[in-house]
Every structure is written in C-alpha cells, then in structure tokens.
Amino acid sequence: MEKPFSIWSIGFIAFGSLALVMNWISLDIIEPIVLIGFILLLFGVIFSFIAFSKNEKGAMKVISVVSFFVILLFLVWFEPFLLVYILTWLKNIF
C-alpha cells in the first residue's frame, strides 16, 4: 500500500530538523549537513502541499507545514546569521 504524502512530509521534516540539530550541536558549521537539512525540509513542505492538493484526510499535512515554519522561526531566532551564511555559500557554489 502506498503511503500518503502527509506521512512522507512528516518524515522529511523530521529528518531535516534532525540534520539541523546535528549541525547545531557541533562546534563548527558543517555546510553539507545544513544543506541536506534544508533540502529535506523543503521536500517536506512540497509533499505537504501535494497532500493538500490531493485532499488527504487528517491533520498531519497541516502539522508538517506548521512545523516547517516553526523550525525556520527557531533557526532564525537562535542562529540569525546561519540562514544568510548558507544562502551566501549556495550563491558562491552555483
């Protein structure tokens, strides 16, 4: 049986936040881990929007979107320049 997109969304949000917490615990900024964390968070939001478009039942699709914005709020609140650092790093790579 195929898993609904809301389940995939919660999984991507959980693994993305785990990657960001791993980076926060370490002393230095580890760019690949932060990049993977952001990509997983974005995949979680994309799957949540797909779940909204397919009118899946349940509140998990709402929980994943809300948790994405809460995670970004905490990231900007506790590490305000990390987002700017990562965006600058990505601009220099691409």
C-alpha positions in Angstrom: 0.0 0.0 0.0 1.3 3.4 -0.9 1.9 5.8 2.0 0.1 9.1 1.8 2.1 12.3 1.1 1.4 13.6 4.6 3.4 10.7 6.1 6.3 11.4 3.7 6.1 15.1 4.6 6.4 14.4 8.3 9.3 12.1 7.7 11.2 14.6 5.6 10.5 17.4 8.2 11.8 15.1 11.0 15.0 14.1 9.2 15.6 17.7 8.1 15.2 19.0 11.6 17.5 16.2 12.8 20.2 17.3 10.4 19.9 20.9 11.6 20.1 19.8 15.2 23.2 17.8 14.5 24.8 20.9 13.0 23.7 23.0 15.9 25.3 20.5 18.4 28.6 20.6 16.6 31.0 23.5 17.2 31.5 24.4 13.5 29.1 24.9 10.7 29.1 21.8 8.6 27.8 23.0 5.2 26.7 19.7 3.7 24.7 18.7 6.7 22.9 22.1 6.8 22.3 21.9 3.0 20.8 18.4 3.4 18.7 19.6 6.3 17.3 22.5 4.3 16.6 20.3 1.2 14.8 17.7 3.4 12.7 20.5 5.0 11.8 21.8 1.5 10.8 18.3 0.4 8.6 18.0 3.4 6.8 21.2 2.6 6.4 20.2 -1.1 4.9 16.8 0.0 2.6 18.6 2.4 1.4 20.9 -0.4 0.8 17.8 -2.6 -1.2 16.3 0.3 -3.3 19.5 0.4 -3.9 19.4 -3.3 -5.0 15.7 -3.1 -7.3 16.5 -0.2 -5.9 13.8 2.1 -7.7 13.3 5.3 -6.2 14.0 8.7 -4.2 16.8 10.3 -0.7 15.6 9.5 -0.5 17.7 6.4 -1.2 20.8 8.5 1.2 19.7 11.2 4.1 19.4 8.7 3.6 22.9 7.2 3.3 24.4 10.7 6.4 22.6 11.9 8.4 23.8 8.9 7.7 27.4 9.7 8.3 26.8 13.5 11.6 25.2 12.7 12.6 28.2 10.5 11.4 30.6 13.2 13.6 28.8 15.8 16.5 28.7 13.4 16.3 32.5 12.7 15.7 33.2 16.4 18.7 31.2 17.8 21.1 31.4 14.8 20.2 34.6 13.0 23.1 34.6 10.6 23.1 30.9 9.7 20.4 31.3 7.0 22.4 34.2 5.5 25.6 32.2 5.7 24.1 29.2 3.9 22.4 31.3 1.2 25.8 33.1 0.5 27.5 29.7 0.5 25.0 28.4 -2.1 25.3 31.5 -4.2 29.1 31.1 -4.3 28.8 27.4 -5.3 26.2 27.9 -8.1 
